[in-house]
Amino acid sequence: MEAKDELRKLRESTGMNRKEFCEYFEIPYMTETDWELGNRRVPQYLLRLMAYKIETEKLADKRNKDGKGEEVTNR
């Protein structure tokens, strides 16, 4: 799968449109558009970082809803 397709799939998995996705990741709209259209290539490390952030934030949201997201501190 090409990087542009991976990016589109990642964005669509969040349910965000391009504008929302760009605001969430603080990426210029035209940069993200060029990536999705294949005019520029999105770096693989950015795809991995974006996927990681989305995954961890979904986990954080799930924990907060379940009431299990208590912070643990070592004393």
One Martini backbone bead per residue (centre of mass of N, CA, C, O) as a GRO file, in nm:
protein
   75
    1MET     BB    1   0.097   0.036   0.022
    2GLU     BB    2   0.068   0.352  -0.006
    3ALA     BB    3   0.108   0.637   0.172
    4LYS     BB    4  -0.152   0.781   0.078
    5ASP     BB    5  -0.340   0.543   0.159
    6GLU     BB    6  -0.265   0.530   0.456
    7LEU     BB    7  -0.354   0.815   0.527
    8ARG     BB    8  -0.649   0.793   0.445
    9LYS     BB    9  -0.716   0.555   0.630
   10LEU     BB   10  -0.643   0.695   0.892
   11ARG     BB   11  -0.837   0.932   0.870
   12GLU     BB   12  -1.101   0.762   0.834
   13SER     BB   13  -1.075   0.614   1.116
   14THR     BB   14  -1.151   0.891   1.275
   15GLY     BB   15  -1.382   1.070   1.115
   16MET     BB   16  -1.225   1.282   0.968
   17ASN     BB   17  -1.155   1.546   0.806
   18ARG     BB   18  -0.909   1.724   0.678
   19LYS     BB   19  -0.931   1.970   0.861
   20GLU     BB   20  -0.939   1.822   1.133
   21PHE     BB   21  -0.677   1.662   1.097
   22CYS     BB   22  -0.490   1.908   1.071
   23GLU     BB   23  -0.558   2.034   1.345
   24TYR     BB   24  -0.481   1.793   1.525
   25PHE     BB   25  -0.167   1.781   1.386
   26GLU     BB   26  -0.059   2.051   1.275
   27ILE     BB   27  -0.121   2.058   0.956
   28PRO     BB   28  -0.110   2.168   0.663
   29TYR     BB   29  -0.351   2.140   0.434
   30MET     BB   30  -0.174   2.124   0.171
   31THR     BB   31   0.009   1.899   0.264
   32GLU     BB   32  -0.207   1.680   0.307
   33THR     BB   33  -0.322   1.693   0.023
   34ASP     BB   34  -0.061   1.618  -0.126
   35TRP     BB   35  -0.034   1.344   0.006
   36GLU     BB   36  -0.314   1.221  -0.088
   37LEU     BB   37  -0.253   1.286  -0.405
   38GLY     BB   38   0.075   1.239  -0.457
   39ASN     BB   39   0.263   1.504  -0.476
   40ARG     BB   40   0.356   1.401  -0.198
   41ARG     BB   41   0.554   1.243   0.049
   42VAL     BB   42   0.497   1.072   0.326
   43PRO     BB   43   0.648   1.003   0.598
   44GLN     BB   44   0.668   0.712   0.774
   45TYR     BB   45   0.710   0.826   1.061
   46LEU     BB   46   0.445   0.990   1.061
   47LEU     BB   47   0.248   0.761   1.033
   48ARG     BB   48   0.331   0.620   1.296
   49LEU     BB   49   0.275   0.857   1.489
   50MET     BB   50  -0.023   0.896   1.419
   51ALA     BB   51  -0.116   0.610   1.490
   52TYR     BB   52  -0.025   0.619   1.783
   53LYS     BB   53  -0.194   0.859   1.878
   54ILE     BB   54  -0.469   0.747   1.807
   55GLU     BB   55  -0.452   0.492   1.979
   56THR     BB   56  -0.396   0.626   2.259
   57GLU     BB   57  -0.650   0.809   2.260
   58LYS     BB   58  -0.855   0.582   2.250
   59LEU     BB   59  -0.765   0.451   2.513
   60ALA     BB   60  -0.816   0.694   2.691
   61ASP     BB   61  -1.118   0.718   2.634
   62LYS     BB   62  -1.195   0.434   2.731
   63ARG     BB   63  -1.093   0.461   3.022
   64ASN     BB   64  -1.273   0.703   3.100
   65LYS     BB   65  -1.546   0.552   3.049
   66ASP     BB   66  -1.476   0.303   3.252
   67GLY     BB   67  -1.298   0.413   3.509
   68LYS     BB   68  -0.976   0.297   3.464
   69GLY     BB   69  -0.797   0.586   3.443
   70GLU     BB   70  -0.605   0.569   3.674
   71GLU     BB   71  -0.357   0.708   3.843
   72VAL     BB   72  -0.021   0.598   3.884
   73THR     BB   73   0.194   0.613   4.167
   74ASN     BB   74   0.516   0.638   4.292
   75ARG     BB   75   0.640   0.636   4.648
   0.00000   0.00000   0.00000
